[in-house]
Amino acid sequence: MITASSANGSRKLANLLLVVVGLLYPFIVYFGGDRVSPPAFGLILGALWLVRAPALLQQPGGKWMLGVTLAYCAILAFGGHEQLLRWYPSLVCALLLSAFALSLVFGPPLIERVARLMEPDLPPEAVAYTRRVTWVWVGFFAINGTCSALLAAWGPLSWWTFYNGILAYAAMGALFAVEWLCRQRMRRRVRSSPMNTAAVRLASHPWVAAAAGGHAGPQVPGMVVALSDSGRIALSRHGRAGLVGELGQHGAGDDALATPMAWRFVDALPEAARIDLLLQAPLPRIACVVSERMEGDIHVLSLALPLDLACFVDHFPAAPVLPGVLQIAWALEFASSRFGTPTTCRGMDQLKFQRLLRPGDRVDLHLRYDAERGRLHFAYRMGDATCSSAHLRVEAMPGVVDAR
């Protein structure tokens, strides 16, 4: 008794054999033409197509495709001439040409059907693209089938074998590769379209100096925003969450798909090629060193606090302030690479916090290390005003020479 699973297994095996036979057919004819008669070829091909028949009958146009191929196999099986063996690749091209062309007339195009298996909700741009690609394949099968037929009718067997067994597959592979590259460009364009629209809307907001859309991941649209002076004030007053809420609504407008899910706030927009990289990178956790200099035995680092410093998200959400513990940690970290001191301290005294540090602030960090006493003095200053300072008790790490 034949079960459903065994029948499915037979059909899958037949499909695989049919593909293998189709790929190797020119070489089978070239090397086996003297050993295998045309009737044997016809019977083998016919048997494989018959096993595949149940699946074909359920597909659009499958009935006439099956009828044409079985008729060809019958001609081969019942007294067909050896010359007819060469027409099989042309027949397959004609069938594919007809299937692709008819799908353009009666719709939907074959390429669209395949695309919807992987992505059911295709945007209008993608639907138009699949139609163009279907036309390209119609042209390919027309040219390929014509060349194969001409060689079958008048070309030497070696030329026919080389074209159908090597050159045609190389051309098909090149077409696949070019289409894949075009598809990636189309996908990027479709994905970027809502964000580009949102960026144009954001440019009219008083908090925004410039904006550029991108992606932090395959399904994560994002926006990089260069804040204006009023935008910096808004960030200090309302925090990152308040800024994202206001700008998100303004950028999306009436289109919910144009709402960015990832945000980065910067002083100036990077070049277009780096927008996605910036969105995919984690939020910065330390200040940027703009420049550094020596003033006697004091090492001075000019620091810029990033607008979207990671700590500002939680400290505090509605009024971002640089935490004092982070100021101490930065002083230890910057001193470690310059004086060879550890990144931890055993104690501190004269600790003072006199002024808040906010997103986008520029501040000078003064570091002085007293190796004899094992004390590191730091002070964050904005001009002549001291924001914070302390004396930290540290010890130089063994084997490290004082960088001064």
N, C-alpha and C positions, 0 to 999 in steps of 0.2 A: 504493500500500500504506500502510495506516494504522499507524504505529508506536505503541508504548506511551507515549512521551513526548508525541506529538501528541494522543493520547486523553486523557492527564492534563491537558494544556493546555486541551483543549476543556471538560473537566469543571470546571476551575477558572474558566474564562471563564463557563460556564453558571451556576455558583454565584454569581459576582459579579453577573451580570445579574439573577439571581433576587432577590438582596438589593436591588439598585438598583430593580428593578421593584416589589418589595414596599414599599420606602420611598416611592417616587413614585406608587404605584398610585392613591391617592385623587385626586391632581392629574391623572393621566393620564385617569381616568374623567371628571373634571369638565371638563377642557378638550378632551379628545379623544372624548368620547362621541358627538358629532354626526358625527365623521369616521371613526371606527373602529367597525365593527359588533361585536356580541357574539361571533359565530363567529370573527372574527379574533383577539379577545382570548383566546378559548378555545384556538385553535391555538397562539398564541405562548406562553401559559402552559404548555400541555401539552408543547410541545417542550422548554421549559426544564426542566420536572420530569423528562422522560424522560432528558435528558442527565445529570441528577443521580441517576438511578435506581440505577446500580451502587453508589454510595456509600451511598444510603439502605438498600438491601437488606442491607447488612452491619451496619446499626445496629439495636439493639433497638427493635421496633415500627415499623421503617422500611417494612415491606411494607404494613401497613394504612394508614399515612400516605400512601404513594405511591398506593395504590388509591383512597383517598378523594379526593385532589386530582385524579387523572386522571379520576375519575368526574365531578367538578365541571367540569373543563375540557371533557369530552365533551358534557355537557349544554349548555354555552355554545356549543360548536362546531356542534352539530346542533340549531339552532333555538331556542337559549336567549333569553329575554326580556332586555331592557336592565336591568330591575330586578335580575336575578341578578348583575350586575356588582358591585353594592354588598355582596354577601355574602362576597366573597373575604377581607377582613380578619377577619370573624367566623369564617370557616372556619379560617384560620391560627391564631387565638386558641384555637379549640376543639381543634385538633391539639396545640398546645403545652400546653394545659391537660391533655389526656389523657396526653401523654408525661410531664409532671412528676408528675401524680397517680399514674399507674401505677408510676413509679419509686419512689414512696413505699411502694407495696404490695409490689412484687416486689424492690425494692432492687438495688443501692444507689441512693440519691437522685441525681438528675441533677447537682445542685450539688456533691455529693461526688465524682462522677466527674470533673467539670471540675477540682476542687481537687486531686485526686490526680495529674492530669497535670503539675501544677507542683510538688506536694509529696507524693510517694508515701506517706511515713510520717506520716499525720495523727494527732495525739494525740486521745484520746477526746473532749476538750472541743470540738475542731474538728469532729469527726464529728457530734456533737450539733448544733453550730451550722449545719453544712451542711444538716441535715435541717430545721431551723427555717426557713432561708432558702428551701428548696424549697417549704415550705408557703406562705410569703409570695408566691412567684411563682405558685403555684396560685391563691391568692386574687386576685392581680392579673389573671391571664388570665381568670378567671371574671367579674370585674367589667368588665374592658375588653371582653371578647367580648359580654357582655350589652348594654352601652351601644352598641356598634357594631351589634349586631343590631336593637335598638330603632330606631336612627336609619335603618338600612337599610330597615326595614319601614314606618316611619311619618314619619320626619323629612325635611325638605327636603334636596336634594342639597348645598346650600351648608353646612348644618349637619353633614351626614355627612362632607363633605370636610374641614371645619375640625377635627372631632373626630379622625378617623383620620389626617389628614395632619400635624396640629400638636399638638393637646391630648394624644393618646395617647402620642406620642413624648416630649413634655415630662414627662408623668407617669412614663414609663419611665426617662427620664434622672434624674429626682429620686429614683426608687427605687434606681437604680444608685449615686447619690451617697451616699444614706443608708446603703445596705448597705456601701459601701466604708468609711465612717467607723466603722460598727459592727464591721467586720472588723478594722480596725486596733486598735480597743480590745480585741477578743477576742485578737488576736495578742499584744498587750502583756501581757494577763492570763495567757495560756498561757506566754509566755516568762518572766514574772516568778514564776510559781508555784514552780518548783524553788528559785529564789533566796530567795523569801520563807520557804520551809520551812527552808532552810539558815540563814537569819538567826535564825529562832526557836531552832534548835539551838545556834547560836553564843552566843546570849544567856545560856546556862547555863554557858559556859566561864569560869573565873576570870580569864582574860586579857582578857575582853571586857566593856566597860561597856554597849555598844549596837552593833547591826549592822543594816544595810539592804542588800538586794539590788538590783541594777540590771544594766545592760548597757553594756559599753564598745564594742559594735558589734553588728550584726545577729545574729552567731553567737558572740558573746563575752560570756557571763554574768560578772558581777563582783560584788564585795562591798566595801562601805565599812564599816570597823570603827573604832569609838571604843574605844581601849584603856583598860583599868583601870590602876591603879597597878602591879599585878603584871604586867600586859601590857607596860607600858613597861620594866619590869625585864627581862622576857623578851626584848624586842626588843634591849636593850643586850647581853644575854648570848648570845643565839642568832642575832641578825641577822634580816633580813627573810626570808631563805630558810627559816630554822628556824621562824619564826612562821607563814609561809604553809603549810608542811608540816603543822604541828600543827593549825592552825585549819581547813585544807582537809579533813583527815580527819574532824575533829569535825563540821564543817558538813554534809558529804556524808552521813554515816551509812552506810546500806546502799544509797543511791541515787547511782550514779556521775554521773547527769545533774545532781545538785545540787552538783557541785564547781565553785566559782568559778574562772574563768581569769584574771581581773584583780582586783587588790587595791589598796585605798587605806586607809592608816591615818591617823586624824585624832584631834584632841583631843575634838571633839564632832561629832555627825552634822549635816550640813546639812539644810535642808528637803527634803522628798521630791522636789520638782520639780527639784532640783539634783543628785540622786544620779547620774543618767546622765551629766550634764555633767562631774561630777568624775571619774567613771571614764574618760571619753573624753579628758580633759585629760592632757598629759604630766606626769611627776613634777616637782615644783618643783626649781629649780636654785639658789635663793638663799633666804636667811632672810627671814622676814616682819618688817617694821618695825612694832612694836607702838606705840611712841611715841618722841618725840625732844624734847630740851631742850638749852639752853645752860647751861654752868657756866663762867662767865667766857669765856675764848677757846676752850673745849673744847666740841665738838659731841658730845652723847651720844645714841646710838640704842639703844633697848631692842629687842632682837631675839629672835624665837622660832624655833628650829630645827625645821622640819617633821619629823614622825615618819617620813615616807617621802621625805625628801630624796634626789634622784637619786644623789648621790655615795655614799650609804650602801649602795647595792646592791653596789658593787665595793670599797668601802674601809671596812671589810673585811666580806666576806659574813657571817662568823660573829661579828664584834665591830665593829659600825659606829662609825667615828670620823670627825669632820670633818677633812679633810686640811689641813695647814698651808698649802699653796700656795693653797687655796681661801680660807682666812682672809685671806691677803694680797690676793688678787684682790677679795674683797668690800670690804675697807678702801679699796682704790683706786677701786672702782666707786661706793661710797657717798660718798666724798670728792669725786669728779668732779662729781656733780650739786649739791654744796653749796659747794665751794670753786673750781670751775672748773679743777681739776687734771686731768692726763691719766690714763687708766686703766692706764698702764704706768709703771714706775719705772726709773731708770738704775742703781740700786744700793740696798743696804740695809745697816744695821749694828745692832748690839745686838739681833739677832733672838733671841727666847726663846720656847719653848713649855713651859709649866709645868704645864698641866692639860689633860686630854682633854675635848673637847666631844662630847656624845653626842646621839642623837635625842631631841627634846622639850625640850632644855635651853633655859633663858632666860638671856641674856647681854647685858651692856651693852657696846657698842662706843664707845670714846672716841677722837675724832678731833681732832687739833690741827695746824693748818697754819702753818708759818713761811714766809711769802712771801719774805722777804728772803733767807733761806738756801736756799729751795727744798726744804724738808724737811717731810714729812708723818709725824707720829707717830700710831700707833694702838695701842690696848690693848683686848683683850677681857677683861672682868671679870665675875665672879659674886660679887656683894657686895663684900667687901674683897679677895677673892682674884683675882690676875691670872692669866688662862689663857694669854695670849700677848701679845707686844708687839714693836714694832720701829720704827726710824726709816727712812723711805723717802726716797730722793732723787728729787724730782719737780720739774717746772717748770710754772707756770701756762700754760694755753693762751692764745695771742694773742687779744686782744679780749674776754676774759672778766673781768668784775669780781669781785673777791673777795666771796663771799656773806656774809661776816661784816659 
